[in-house]
Amino acid sequence: QVRLVESGGGLVHPGGSLRLSCEASGLILSYYNVAWFRQAPGKELEFVADITWNGVSSDYADCVMGRFTISRDNTKSAVFLQMINLKPEGTAVYYCNKRTGGFLPWGQGTQVTVSS
């Protein structure tokens, strides 16, 4: 059974930083292009960033460009999202999933709250 597990969220002040992690059981995450998504209260799921299976290429939503960095460690089958200079509008539940070829069952996500 495939299971995605996101972690690393928390409560931070505006301008703060967090590093999210994504791991999977039941499949080898290293084989896939992976993306981070987020869903803010009352809003639809939105794309945040993605990275190719080999880590060579990545892409970002305009609203996080220059502040978020996606990376991966295929030796650990993990994908990360380093977030700096967080803004209140970054408050959301963050999820990881495949970027192409259809979504896997969604994990529980990790809550990020940016508030003073």
MOPAC internal coordinates of N, CA, C and O (Angstrom, degrees):
PM7 1SCF
backbone

  N    0.0000 0     0.00 0     0.00 0    0    0    0
  C    1.4620 1     0.00 0     0.00 0    1    0    0
  C    1.5146 1   108.62 1     0.00 0    2    1    0
  O    1.2310 1   121.03 1   -51.19 1    3    2    1
  N    1.3340 1   115.64 1   128.81 1    3    2    1
  C    1.4586 1   120.70 1  -178.90 1    5    3    2
  C    1.5169 1   110.04 1   -80.49 1    6    5    3
  O    1.2310 1   121.34 1   -45.31 1    7    6    5
  N    1.3072 1   115.04 1   134.69 1    7    6    5
  C    1.4599 1   119.92 1   179.03 1    9    7    6
  C    1.5204 1   109.26 1  -141.62 1   10    9    7
  O    1.2310 1   120.59 1   -52.51 1   11   10    9
  N    1.3264 1   116.47 1   127.49 1   11   10    9
  C    1.4602 1   122.64 1   175.07 1   13   11   10
  C    1.5250 1   108.76 1   -99.52 1   14   13   11
  O    1.2310 1   120.76 1   -42.63 1   15   14   13
  N    1.3205 1   116.14 1   137.37 1   15   14   13
  C    1.4591 1   120.78 1  -178.85 1   17   15   14
  C    1.5148 1   109.08 1  -129.17 1   18   17   15
  O    1.2310 1   120.84 1   -63.01 1   19   18   17
  N    1.3244 1   115.99 1   116.99 1   19   18   17
  C    1.4487 1   122.38 1   176.79 1   21   19   18
  C    1.5194 1   108.95 1  -103.04 1   22   21   19
  O    1.2310 1   120.63 1   -34.71 1   23   22   21
  N    1.3212 1   116.39 1   145.29 1   23   22   21
  C    1.4609 1   121.04 1   179.43 1   25   23   22
  C    1.5165 1   110.05 1  -151.90 1   26   25   23
  O    1.2310 1   121.16 1   -11.60 1   27   26   25
  N    1.3279 1   115.38 1   168.40 1   27   26   25
  C    1.4490 1   120.35 1   174.76 1   29   27   26
  C    1.5147 1   115.12 1   105.43 1   30   29   27
  O    1.2310 1   120.05 1   175.68 1   31   30   29
  N    1.3167 1   117.50 1    -4.32 1   31   30   29
  C    1.4551 1   119.69 1   179.69 1   33   31   30
  C    1.5132 1   111.88 1   -71.57 1   34   33   31
  O    1.2310 1   121.10 1    -4.39 1   35   34   33
  N    1.3159 1   115.49 1   175.61 1   35   34   33
  C    1.4614 1   120.29 1   179.65 1   37   35   34
  C    1.5062 1   111.04 1   169.01 1   38   37   35
  O    1.2310 1   121.99 1    10.91 1   39   38   37
  N    1.3279 1   113.80 1  -169.09 1   39   38   37
  C    1.4624 1   121.35 1   178.67 1   41   39   38
  C    1.5224 1   108.72 1  -103.33 1   42   41   39
  O    1.2310 1   120.67 1   -55.18 1   43   42   41
  N    1.3102 1   116.32 1   124.82 1   43   42   41
  C    1.4577 1   120.76 1   178.53 1   45   43   42
  C    1.5136 1   109.97 1  -134.03 1   46   45   43
  O    1.2310 1   120.76 1   -23.72 1   47   46   45
  N    1.3192 1   116.14 1   156.28 1   47   46   45
  C    1.4584 1   121.40 1   174.74 1   49   47   46
  C    1.5197 1   109.11 1   -78.58 1   50   49   47
  O    1.2310 1   120.04 1   -23.46 1   51   50   49
  N    1.3132 1   117.52 1   156.54 1   51   50   49
  C    1.4659 1   119.45 1   172.81 1   53   51   50
  C    1.5285 1   110.49 1   -53.56 1   54   53   51
  O    1.2310 1   120.99 1   -44.03 1   55   54   53
  N    1.3116 1   115.70 1   135.97 1   55   54   53
  C    1.4565 1   120.92 1  -175.11 1   57   55   54
  C    1.5056 1   114.20 1    91.51 1   58   57   55
  O    1.2310 1   120.58 1   171.66 1   59   58   57
  N    1.3132 1   116.49 1    -8.34 1   59   58   57
  C    1.4534 1   120.88 1  -178.41 1   61   59   58
  C    1.5155 1   112.68 1   -79.36 1   62   61   59
  O    1.2310 1   121.38 1     0.28 1   63   62   61
  N    1.3308 1   114.97 1  -179.72 1   63   62   61
  C    1.4542 1   121.95 1  -176.03 1   65   63   62
  C    1.5172 1   111.19 1  -131.41 1   66   65   63
  O    1.2310 1   121.33 1   -27.21 1   67   66   65
  N    1.3086 1   115.06 1   152.79 1   67   66   65
  C    1.4579 1   122.28 1   173.64 1   69   67   66
  C    1.5216 1   108.31 1  -148.22 1   70   69   67
  O    1.2310 1   120.72 1   -25.03 1   71   70   69
  N    1.3209 1   116.22 1   154.97 1   71   70   69
  C    1.4557 1   121.32 1   174.44 1   73   71   70
  C    1.5222 1   108.24 1  -125.62 1   74   73   71
  O    1.2310 1   121.15 1   -63.58 1   75   74   73
  N    1.3132 1   115.40 1   116.42 1   75   74   73
  C    1.4611 1   120.92 1   179.91 1   77   75   74
  C    1.5261 1   109.74 1   -94.09 1   78   77   75
  O    1.2310 1   121.66 1   -30.06 1   79   78   77
  N    1.3173 1   114.43 1   149.94 1   79   78   77
  C    1.4595 1   120.89 1   177.86 1   81   79   78
  C    1.5190 1   110.03 1  -125.29 1   82   81   79
  O    1.2310 1   121.32 1   -31.57 1   83   82   81
  N    1.3115 1   115.09 1   148.43 1   83   82   81
  C    1.4625 1   122.23 1   177.89 1   85   83   82
  C    1.5196 1   107.73 1  -132.32 1   86   85   83
  O    1.2310 1   121.35 1   -55.81 1   87   86   85
  N    1.3186 1   115.03 1   124.19 1   87   86   85
  C    1.4534 1   120.50 1   175.43 1   89   87   86
  C    1.5192 1   108.70 1  -130.04 1   90   89   87
  O    1.2310 1   121.20 1   -17.90 1   91   90   89
  N    1.3182 1   115.31 1   162.10 1   91   90   89
  C    1.4536 1   119.17 1  -178.38 1   93   91   90
  C    1.5130 1   110.82 1  -136.00 1   94   93   91
  O    1.2310 1   121.33 1   -31.50 1   95   94   93
  N    1.3040 1   115.06 1   148.50 1   95   94   93
  C    1.4624 1   121.19 1   170.74 1   97   95   94
  C    1.5205 1   107.23 1  -120.47 1   98   97   95
  O    1.2310 1   121.13 1   -31.66 1   99   98   97
  N    1.3093 1   115.44 1   148.34 1   99   98   97
  C    1.4547 1   119.43 1   179.75 1  101   99   98
  C    1.5053 1   114.37 1    87.93 1  102  101   99
  O    1.2310 1   120.12 1   176.86 1  103  102  101
  N    1.3288 1   117.37 1    -3.14 1  103  102  101
  C    1.4506 1   119.95 1   173.25 1  105  103  102
  C    1.5213 1   107.79 1  -158.84 1  106  105  103
  O    1.2310 1   121.19 1   -17.85 1  107  106  105
  N    1.3121 1   115.32 1   162.15 1  107  106  105
  C    1.4579 1   120.21 1   179.55 1  109  107  106
  C    1.5145 1   107.78 1   -95.17 1  110  109  107
  O    1.2310 1   121.02 1   -75.76 1  111  110  109
  N    1.3184 1   115.66 1   104.24 1  111  110  109
  C    1.4648 1   121.21 1  -174.75 1  113  111  110
  C    1.5299 1   111.49 1   -61.52 1  114  113  111
  O    1.2310 1   120.99 1   153.59 1  115  114  113
  N    1.3106 1   115.72 1   -26.41 1  115  114  113
  C    1.4583 1   120.91 1  -177.01 1  117  115  114
  C    1.5308 1   113.14 1   -60.67 1  118  117  115
  O    1.2310 1   119.82 1   160.11 1  119  118  117
  N    1.3062 1   117.94 1   -19.89 1  119  118  117
  C    1.4664 1   121.00 1  -177.10 1  121  119  118
  C    1.5241 1   113.00 1   -80.81 1  122  121  119
  O    1.2310 1   120.41 1   169.75 1  123  122  121
  N    1.3346 1   116.81 1   -10.25 1  123  122  121
  C    1.4573 1   119.94 1  -167.18 1  125  123  122
  C    1.5218 1   114.05 1  -118.77 1  126  125  123
  O    1.2310 1   121.53 1   -30.67 1  127  126  125
  N    1.3379 1   114.68 1   149.33 1  127  126  125
  C    1.4582 1   120.15 1   163.91 1  129  127  126
  C    1.5293 1   106.37 1   -70.22 1  130  129  127
  O    1.2310 1   120.79 1   -46.87 1  131  130  129
  N    1.3162 1   116.09 1   133.13 1  131  130  129
  C    1.4714 1   120.81 1  -174.05 1  133  131  130
  C    1.5195 1   109.79 1  -125.53 1  134  133  131
  O    1.2310 1   121.34 1   -34.13 1  135  134  133
  N    1.3061 1   115.05 1   145.87 1  135  134  133
  C    1.4678 1   120.59 1   179.19 1  137  135  134
  C    1.5196 1   110.57 1  -129.22 1  138  137  135
  O    1.2310 1   121.70 1   -24.86 1  139  138  137
  N    1.3050 1   114.34 1   155.14 1  139  138  137
  C    1.4631 1   122.20 1   167.05 1  141  139  138
  C    1.5212 1   108.03 1  -103.30 1  142  141  139
  O    1.2310 1   121.58 1   -40.71 1  143  142  141
  N    1.3151 1   114.58 1   139.29 1  143  142  141
  C    1.4528 1   123.41 1   175.78 1  145  143  142
  C    1.5266 1   107.26 1  -127.70 1  146  145  143
  O    1.2310 1   120.62 1   -14.95 1  147  146  145
  N    1.3100 1   116.42 1   165.05 1  147  146  145
  C    1.4635 1   119.74 1   174.03 1  149  147  146
  C    1.5200 1   109.84 1  -145.85 1  150  149  147
  O    1.2310 1   121.97 1   -26.12 1  151  150  149
  N    1.3014 1   113.83 1   153.88 1  151  150  149
  C    1.4509 1   120.35 1   177.53 1  153  151  150
  C    1.5193 1   108.78 1  -133.89 1  154  153  151
  O    1.2310 1   121.40 1   -66.00 1  155  154  153
  N    1.3092 1   114.92 1   114.00 1  155  154  153
  C    1.4624 1   121.08 1   177.44 1  157  155  154
  C    1.5215 1   109.05 1   -85.06 1  158  157  155
  O    1.2310 1   120.19 1   -21.70 1  159  158  157
  N    1.3187 1   117.25 1   158.30 1  159  158  157
  C    1.4716 1   120.17 1  -179.92 1  161  159  158
  C    1.5203 1   111.44 1   -54.66 1  162  161  159
  O    1.2310 1   120.74 1   -52.44 1  163  162  161
  N    1.3082 1   116.19 1   127.56 1  163  162  161
  C    1.4511 1   121.19 1   176.89 1  165  163  162
  C    1.5098 1   115.48 1    75.87 1  166  165  163
  O    1.2310 1   120.32 1  -174.58 1  167  166  165
  N    1.3282 1   117.00 1     5.42 1  167  166  165
  C    1.4654 1   120.30 1  -178.01 1  169  167  166
  C    1.5219 1   110.82 1  -120.60 1  170  169  167
  O    1.2310 1   121.58 1   -13.65 1  171  170  169
  N    1.3171 1   114.58 1   166.35 1  171  170  169
  C    1.4534 1   119.84 1   179.70 1  173  171  170
  C    1.5256 1   110.85 1   -80.64 1  174  173  171
  O    1.2310 1   122.06 1   -17.74 1  175  174  173
  N    1.3031 1   113.65 1   162.26 1  175  174  173
  C    1.4517 1   120.25 1   175.65 1  177  175  174
  C    1.5245 1   109.51 1   -62.71 1  178  177  175
  O    1.2310 1   120.42 1   -45.28 1  179  178  177
  N    1.3344 1   116.79 1   134.72 1  179  178  177
  C    1.4545 1   118.84 1   179.43 1  181  179  178
  C    1.5223 1   110.38 1  -130.08 1  182  181  179
  O    1.2310 1   121.57 1   -30.13 1  183  182  181
  N    1.3093 1   114.60 1   149.87 1  183  182  181
  C    1.4532 1   122.64 1   178.07 1  185  183  182
  C    1.5227 1   109.85 1   -72.20 1  186  185  183
  O    1.2310 1   120.90 1   -39.92 1  187  186  185
  N    1.3163 1   115.88 1   140.08 1  187  186  185
  C    1.4646 1   120.65 1   178.41 1  189  187  186
  C    1.5350 1   110.69 1  -114.27 1  190  189  187
  O    1.2310 1   120.75 1   125.87 1  191  190  189
  N    1.3332 1   116.17 1   -54.13 1  191  190  189
  C    1.4681 1   120.22 1  -177.01 1  193  191  190
  C    1.5132 1   109.15 1  -163.01 1  194  193  191
  O    1.2310 1   120.65 1   -23.59 1  195  194  193
  N    1.3245 1   116.37 1   156.41 1  195  194  193
  C    1.4609 1   119.18 1   173.31 1  197  195  194
  C    1.5181 1   110.83 1  -143.00 1  198  197  195
  O    1.2310 1   121.56 1   -14.40 1  199  198  197
  N    1.3133 1   114.61 1   165.60 1  199  198  197
  C    1.4598 1   121.07 1  -177.49 1  201  199  198
  C    1.5164 1   108.43 1  -146.81 1  202  201  199
  O    1.2310 1   121.08 1   -39.57 1  203  202  201
  N    1.3270 1   115.53 1   140.43 1  203  202  201
  C    1.4591 1   119.25 1   178.57 1  205  203  202
  C    1.5206 1   110.74 1   -69.95 1  206  205  203
  O    1.2310 1   121.01 1   -14.85 1  207  206  205
  N    1.3162 1   115.68 1   165.15 1  207  206  205
  C    1.4565 1   121.18 1  -174.37 1  209  207  206
  C    1.5310 1   111.60 1   -58.81 1  210  209  207
  O    1.2310 1   120.78 1   147.94 1  211  210  209
  N    1.3353 1   116.12 1   -32.06 1  211  210  209
  C    1.4645 1   119.53 1  -177.34 1  213  211  210
  C    1.5269 1   113.18 1   -97.68 1  214  213  211
  O    1.2310 1   121.01 1  -176.63 1  215  214  213
  N    1.3231 1   115.67 1     3.37 1  215  214  213
  C    1.4562 1   118.89 1   177.34 1  217  215  214
  C    1.5107 1   115.37 1    76.53 1  218  217  215
  O    1.2310 1   120.25 1  -173.53 1  219  218  217
  N    1.3157 1   117.13 1     6.47 1  219  218  217
  C    1.4664 1   120.39 1  -176.02 1  221  219  218
  C    1.5179 1   112.25 1   -75.27 1  222  221  219
  O    1.2310 1   120.30 1   144.83 1  223  222  221
  N    1.3103 1   117.03 1   -35.17 1  223  222  221
  C    1.4599 1   120.75 1  -174.86 1  225  223  222
  C    1.5120 1   110.93 1  -128.92 1  226  225  223
  O    1.2310 1   120.86 1   -36.14 1  227  226  225
  N    1.3278 1   115.96 1   143.86 1  227  226  225
  C    1.4606 1   121.17 1   176.91 1  229  227  226
  C    1.5266 1   109.11 1  -141.95 1  230  229  227
  O    1.2310 1   121.66 1   -18.03 1  231  230  229
  N    1.3160 1   114.42 1   161.97 1  231  230  229
  C    1.4549 1   120.38 1  -179.64 1  233  231  230
  C    1.5243 1   108.03 1  -143.43 1  234  233  231
  O    1.2310 1   120.86 1   -26.39 1  235  234  233
  N    1.3282 1   115.97 1   153.61 1  235  234  233
  C    1.4614 1   120.82 1  -175.60 1  237  235  234
  C    1.5149 1   111.05 1  -136.73 1  238  237  235
  O    1.2310 1   121.41 1   -30.43 1  239  238  237
  N    1.3165 1   114.90 1   149.57 1  239  238  237
  C    1.4511 1   119.71 1   168.11 1  241  239  238
  C    1.5230 1   108.14 1   -65.56 1  242  241  239
  O    1.2310 1   120.74 1   -33.25 1  243  242  241
  N    1.3229 1   116.19 1   146.75 1  243  242  241
  C    1.4633 1   120.13 1  -178.14 1  245  243  242
  C    1.5274 1   111.98 1   -56.13 1  246  245  243
  O    1.2310 1   120.46 1   144.06 1  247  246  245
  N    1.3129 1   116.72 1   -35.94 1  247  246  245
  C    1.4730 1   120.43 1  -173.63 1  249  247  246
  C    1.5254 1   113.17 1   -70.93 1  250  249  247
  O    1.2310 1   119.90 1   165.93 1  251  250  249
  N    1.3391 1   117.80 1   -14.07 1  251  250  249
  C    1.4660 1   119.62 1  -179.20 1  253  251  250
  C    1.5268 1   111.85 1  -117.32 1  254  253  251
  O    1.2310 1   120.50 1   176.18 1  255  254  253
  N    1.3205 1   116.64 1    -3.82 1  255  254  253
  C    1.4691 1   121.13 1  -178.61 1  257  255  254
  C    1.5206 1   110.68 1   -55.17 1  258  257  255
  O    1.2310 1   121.17 1   -48.39 1  259  258  257
  N    1.2956 1   115.36 1   131.61 1  259  258  257
  C    1.4510 1   120.26 1   178.60 1  261  259  258
  C    1.5191 1   114.33 1    86.41 1  262  261  259
  O    1.2310 1   120.08 1   168.57 1  263  262  261
  N    1.3078 1   117.45 1   -11.43 1  263  262  261
  C    1.4769 1   120.56 1   179.75 1  265  263  262
  C    1.5236 1   111.67 1  -116.39 1  266  265  263
  O    1.2310 1   119.95 1   150.79 1  267  266  265
  N    1.3168 1   117.71 1   -29.21 1  267  266  265
  C    1.4653 1   122.00 1  -179.22 1  269  267  266
  C    1.5256 1   108.79 1  -109.58 1  270  269  267
  O    1.2310 1   120.92 1   -35.07 1  271  270  269
  N    1.3152 1   115.86 1   144.93 1  271  270  269
  C    1.4599 1   121.54 1   175.91 1  273  271  270
  C    1.5205 1   109.26 1  -133.08 1  274  273  271
  O    1.2310 1   120.97 1   -55.84 1  275  274  273
  N    1.3242 1   115.75 1   124.16 1  275  274  273
  C    1.4576 1   120.56 1   176.85 1  277  275  274
  C    1.5203 1   108.72 1   -97.07 1  278  277  275
  O    1.2310 1   120.73 1   -39.70 1  279  278  277
  N    1.3057 1   116.21 1   140.30 1  279  278  277
  C    1.4591 1   120.81 1   178.89 1  281  279  278
  C    1.5245 1   108.26 1  -149.22 1  282  281  279
  O    1.2310 1   121.37 1    -7.08 1  283  282  281
  N    1.3235 1   114.99 1   172.92 1  283  282  281
  C    1.4563 1   118.21 1   178.58 1  285  283  282
  C    1.5276 1   109.80 1  -150.05 1  286  285  283
  O    1.2310 1   122.12 1   -24.39 1  287  286  285
  N    1.3171 1   113.55 1   155.61 1  287  286  285
  C    1.4528 1   120.90 1   174.34 1  289  287  286
  C    1.5281 1   106.23 1  -126.76 1  290  289  287
  O    1.2310 1   120.60 1   -81.36 1  291  290  289
  N    1.2958 1   116.46 1    98.64 1  291  290  289
  C    1.4646 1   119.63 1  -175.20 1  293  291  290
  C    1.5285 1   112.40 1   -71.95 1  294  293  291
  O    1.2310 1   120.10 1   164.42 1  295  294  293
  N    1.3105 1   117.41 1   -15.58 1  295  294  293
  C    1.4670 1   118.70 1   174.73 1  297  295  294
  C    1.5243 1   110.52 1   -70.93 1  298  297  295
  O    1.2310 1   121.13 1   156.69 1  299  298  297
  N    1.3349 1   115.44 1   -23.31 1  299  298  297
  C    1.4615 1   121.12 1   178.54 1  301  299  298
  C    1.5247 1   111.65 1  -110.47 1  302  301  299
  O    1.2310 1   120.86 1  -178.58 1  303  302  301
  N    1.3418 1   115.96 1     1.42 1  303  302  301
  C    1.4593 1   121.54 1  -178.55 1  305  303  302
  C    1.5285 1   110.20 1    51.60 1  306  305  303
  O    1.2310 1   121.02 1  -129.54 1  307  306  305
  N    1.3193 1   115.66 1    50.46 1  307  306  305
  C    1.4593 1   121.23 1  -177.33 1  309  307  306
  C    1.5242 1   110.05 1  -133.58 1  310  309  307
  O    1.2310 1   121.20 1   -29.94 1  311  310  309
  N    1.3125 1   115.31 1   150.06 1  311  310  309
  C    1.4632 1   123.01 1   176.32 1  313  311  310
  C    1.5159 1   107.49 1  -124.70 1  314  313  311
  O    1.2310 1   120.81 1   -38.29 1  315  314  313
  N    1.3246 1   116.06 1   141.71 1  315  314  313
  C    1.4554 1   121.16 1  -174.54 1  317  315  314
  C    1.5256 1   110.48 1  -124.26 1  318  317  315
  O    1.2310 1   121.75 1   -22.32 1  319  318  317
  N    1.3348 1   114.25 1   157.68 1  319  318  317
  C    1.4606 1   120.56 1   172.42 1  321  319  318
  C    1.5162 1   107.11 1  -135.13 1  322  321  319
  O    1.2310 1   121.12 1   -73.09 1  323  322  321
  N    1.3214 1   115.47 1   106.91 1  323  322  321
  C    1.4595 1   120.81 1   175.47 1  325  323  322
  C    1.5174 1   108.16 1   -87.93 1  326  325  323
  O    1.2310 1   120.90 1   -55.28 1  327  326  325
  N    1.3165 1   115.88 1   124.72 1  327  326  325
  C    1.4517 1   121.12 1  -177.21 1  329  327  326
  C    1.5226 1   108.85 1  -120.85 1  330  329  327
  O    1.2310 1   120.38 1   -55.58 1  331  330  329
  N    1.3113 1   116.88 1   124.42 1  331  330  329
  C    1.4557 1   121.42 1   175.94 1  333  331  330
  C    1.5187 1   108.97 1  -121.79 1  334  333  331
  O    1.2310 1   121.23 1   -14.63 1  335  334  333
  N    1.3428 1   115.25 1   165.37 1  335  334  333
  C    1.4628 1   120.48 1   178.79 1  337  335  334
  C    1.5403 1   111.03 1    47.80 1  338  337  335
  O    1.2310 1   121.60 1  -130.07 1  339  338  337
  N    1.3138 1   114.54 1    49.93 1  339  338  337
  C    1.4624 1   119.20 1  -178.52 1  341  339  338
  C    1.5177 1   111.19 1   -65.71 1  342  341  339
  O    1.2310 1   121.58 1   -35.29 1  343  342  341
  N    1.3268 1   114.58 1   144.71 1  343  342  341
  C    1.4558 1   121.87 1  -179.44 1  345  343  342
  C    1.5278 1   109.30 1  -115.60 1  346  345  343
  O    1.2310 1   119.75 1   -22.92 1  347  346  345
  N    1.3214 1   118.08 1   157.08 1  347  346  345
  C    1.4682 1   120.20 1   179.90 1  349  347  346
  C    1.5282 1   113.49 1   -54.77 1  350  349  347
  O    1.2310 1   120.82 1   148.17 1  351  350  349
  N    1.3358 1   116.04 1   -31.83 1  351  350  349
  C    1.4752 1   118.26 1   179.57 1  353  351  350
  C    1.5234 1   112.39 1   -72.39 1  354  353  351
  O    1.2310 1   120.33 1   175.68 1  355  354  353
  N    1.2972 1   116.98 1    -4.32 1  355  354  353
  C    1.4534 1   121.34 1   173.90 1  357  355  354
  C    1.5139 1   113.44 1   -83.40 1  358  357  355
  O    1.2310 1   120.63 1   177.13 1  359  358  357
  N    1.3293 1   116.39 1    -2.87 1  359  358  357
  C    1.4510 1   120.56 1   177.11 1  361  359  358
  C    1.5273 1   110.04 1   -64.61 1  362  361  359
  O    1.2310 1   120.88 1   -59.12 1  363  362  361
  N    1.3161 1   115.93 1   120.88 1  363  362  361
  C    1.4699 1   120.88 1  -175.12 1  365  363  362
  C    1.5231 1   108.85 1  -176.64 1  366  365  363
  O    1.2310 1   121.69 1    -9.97 1  367  366  365
  N    1.3068 1   114.38 1   170.03 1  367  366  365
  C    1.4615 1   119.94 1   166.86 1  369  367  366
  C    1.5229 1   106.87 1   -92.72 1  370  369  367
  O    1.2310 1   120.99 1   -52.06 1  371  370  369
  N    1.3104 1   115.72 1   127.94 1  371  370  369
  C    1.4593 1   121.51 1  -176.47 1  373  371  370
  C    1.5323 1   109.20 1  -102.81 1  374  373  371
  O    1.2310 1   121.59 1   -45.60 1  375  374  373
  N    1.3276 1   114.56 1   134.40 1  375  374  373
  C    1.4521 1   121.99 1  -178.52 1  377  375  374
  C    1.5289 1   109.56 1  -127.22 1  378  377  375
  O    1.2310 1   120.99 1   -28.09 1  379  378  377
  N    1.3196 1   115.72 1   151.91 1  379  378  377
  C    1.4608 1   119.92 1   169.40 1  381  379  378
  C    1.5299 1   108.23 1  -114.76 1  382  381  379
  O    1.2310 1   121.31 1   -23.83 1  383  382  381
  N    1.3082 1   115.10 1   156.17 1  383  382  381
  C    1.4586 1   120.44 1   177.55 1  385  383  382
  C    1.5117 1   108.77 1  -167.98 1  386  385  383
  O    1.2310 1   120.66 1    -7.99 1  387  386  385
  N    1.3112 1   116.34 1   172.01 1  387  386  385
  C    1.4531 1   120.12 1   173.48 1  389  387  386
  C    1.5238 1   109.05 1   -61.87 1  390  389  387
  O    1.2310 1   121.24 1   -31.50 1  391  390  389
  N    1.3274 1   115.23 1   148.50 1  391  390  389
  C    1.4560 1   119.40 1   178.45 1  393  391  390
  C    1.5212 1   111.29 1   -92.04 1  394  393  391
  O    1.2310 1   120.31 1   150.86 1  395  394  393
  N    1.2979 1   117.01 1   -29.14 1  395  394  393
  C    1.4622 1   121.57 1  -177.42 1  397  395  394
  C    1.5093 1   110.51 1  -132.17 1  398  397  395
  O    1.2310 1   120.79 1   -19.77 1  399  398  397
  N    1.3308 1   116.10 1   160.23 1  399  398  397
  C    1.4514 1   121.29 1   175.03 1  401  399  398
  C    1.5024 1   115.43 1    77.45 1  402  401  399
  O    1.2310 1   120.03 1  -159.56 1  403  402  401
  N    1.3282 1   117.54 1    20.44 1  403  402  401
  C    1.4606 1   120.86 1   178.26 1  405  403  402
  C    1.5059 1   112.56 1    91.85 1  406  405  403
  O    1.2310 1   120.78 1   -32.53 1  407  406  405
  N    1.3109 1   116.12 1   147.47 1  407  406  405
  C    1.4617 1   121.34 1  -177.69 1  409  407  406
  C    1.5153 1   111.90 1   -78.78 1  410  409  407
  O    1.2310 1   121.60 1   -31.75 1  411  410  409
  N    1.3130 1   114.54 1   148.25 1  411  410  409
  C    1.4598 1   122.71 1   168.01 1  413  411  410
  C    1.5222 1   108.15 1   -83.11 1  414  413  411
  O    1.2310 1   119.67 1   -12.93 1  415  414  413
  N    1.3437 1   118.24 1   167.07 1  415  414  413
  C    1.4705 1   119.09 1   172.88 1  417  415  414
  C    1.5201 1   109.65 1   -55.38 1  418  417  415
  O    1.2310 1   120.47 1   -46.63 1  419  418  417
  N    1.3134 1   116.71 1   133.37 1  419  418  417
  C    1.4578 1   120.79 1  -176.26 1  421  419  418
  C    1.5257 1   111.16 1   -71.41 1  422  421  419
  O    1.2310 1   121.32 1   -37.23 1  423  422  421
  N    1.3126 1   115.08 1   142.77 1  423  422  421
  C    1.4541 1   120.83 1   173.48 1  425  423  422
  C    1.5150 1   110.77 1   -77.93 1  426  425  423
  O    1.2310 1   121.35 1     7.59 1  427  426  425
  N    1.3155 1   115.03 1  -172.41 1  427  426  425
  C    1.4658 1   119.33 1  -178.86 1  429  427  426
  C    1.5276 1   111.90 1   -80.92 1  430  429  427
  O    1.2310 1   120.65 1   166.49 1  431  430  429
  N    1.3183 1   116.36 1   -13.51 1  431  430  429
  C    1.4559 1   120.07 1  -178.53 1  433  431  430
  C    1.5195 1   111.57 1    76.84 1  434  433  431
  O    1.2310 1   121.47 1    -6.94 1  435  434  433
  N    1.3172 1   114.78 1   173.06 1  435  434  433
  C    1.4547 1   120.93 1   176.13 1  437  435  434
  C    1.5198 1   108.07 1  -132.06 1  438  437  435
  O    1.2310 1   120.84 1   -49.60 1  439  438  437
  N    1.3195 1   116.01 1   130.40 1  439  438  437
  C    1.4641 1   121.49 1  -174.92 1  441  439  438
  C    1.5268 1   110.24 1   -80.21 1  442  441  439
  O    1.2310 1   121.24 1   -51.24 1  443  442  441
  N    1.3162 1   115.24 1   128.76 1  443  442  441
  C    1.4600 1   122.22 1   172.00 1  445  443  442
  C    1.5180 1   107.35 1  -116.62 1  446  445  443
  O    1.2310 1   120.97 1   -56.08 1  447  446  445
  N    1.3123 1   115.75 1   123.92 1  447  446  445
  C    1.4542 1   121.26 1   178.67 1  449  447  446
  C    1.5209 1   108.47 1  -123.25 1  450  449  447
  O    1.2310 1   121.28 1   -57.91 1  451  450  449
  N    1.3262 1   115.16 1   122.09 1  451  450  449
  C    1.4615 1   121.18 1   179.84 1  453  451  450
  C    1.5256 1   107.75 1  -112.03 1  454  453  451
  O    1.2310 1   121.26 1   -70.64 1  455  454  453
  N    1.2984 1   115.20 1   109.36 1  455  454  453
  C    1.4542 1   119.34 1  -174.61 1  457  455  454
  C    1.5094 1   110.19 1  -155.51 1  458  457  455
  O    1.2310 1   121.33 1   -33.19 1  459  458  457
  N    1.3301 1   115.06 1   146.81 1  459  458  457
  C    1.4600 1   119.34 1   175.63 1  461  459  458
  C    1.5254 1   110.22 1   -92.41 1  462  461  459
  O    1.2310 1   120.10 1   180.00 1  463  462  461

